[in-house]
């Protein structure tokens, strides 16, 4: 299904607020097709969610080892993102403090895309193969809670298999299996965590500046 919004009279003059509403509406229409595709895939896979193998409580020794390694890899990503965020903060914040620099604010955003292993039965060479994704801000991280805080975020439930119930869970691992943020960012079961073959890390630094039309000066 494809939806297009067209304005027959391109000479229509809109206020900034009207234009903002229209742009937001168009973005939602563009996302609708993607959401529908995702929902159709989930609908086709729905019977599997009632299969005991999908929610199994027993894992092999090798699977437990893979989950432990997955937790370690996520902890490595946390340290990488914290270091990167701190370096970008130091560099860009100095520009914001410089009265001769037009930059007056910035954002540092990271998105993690969790991709299926190529040997997974559902892997599709023509698809992005994202099981889920996570988006977070790296600006002014204090590490007191969340990313890179070094705490044990293991939830107090008894069904973690083997030594996975004995080691500290990093924040990203806990966030993956315990939190869901909608269609694009669902939670992953431990079984689905085993299906992740790679994690694509996308970090964007957005520079923000404001130019006053009347004075021609940067705020």
C-alpha positions, 0 to 999 in steps of 0.5 A: 500500500502506498499513500501520497499526499499532494497539494493541488495548489502549490501556491498555498501559503502556510504558517510555520505551525501549519507547515509543522503539522503537515510535515509531521502528518506526512512523516507519519504516513511515510512510516505507516507502510513500514509499520504495516510491513512489520505488523504483517511479519509479526502476524505471520510469526505469531504461531511461533510465539505459542511454541514452547521452544520459543519461550523455553526455560532450558538452555544448553551449555553452549547457549548459556555461553553465548548469552554470557558472551552477548552480555560481555559484548553489550558491556563493551558497547556501553564503554565505547559509547560512553568514551565516544560521548565524553570525547564529543562532549569535550570537543563540542561543548568548547565550541558552545562556550566560544563566543566567536563560534556560531554553535549554541547547542548540540545533541549526541544520539546513538542508535543500535541495530540488532541484526539477525545472524546470517544462518538464521532461518528468517534471514533475508538478503533483501531485508535489513534483518533488524530484530530490534533497535535502541536509541539513546542520548550520549550527551552529558552521561554521568554513568550514575544510572544506565549506560556504563554505570557498572551496576548489576541490572539483573532483575530478581526473577529465578528463571535465568539459566545456569551461570547467567543467573550468577553474573552481573547483567549490564544495562543494555542487556537488561534493557533488551530483555526487559523493556519494549518501546514499540514496533521498532524497538521491541524487547528480545527474549533470551532465545531471540538474543541468541539470534543476534549476529551483529550490532550496527552502532550509528552515532550522530552529532547534531550541531545547532545554531540560530541566526537572527534575520534582523541583526544578522548575528548568531545567537 
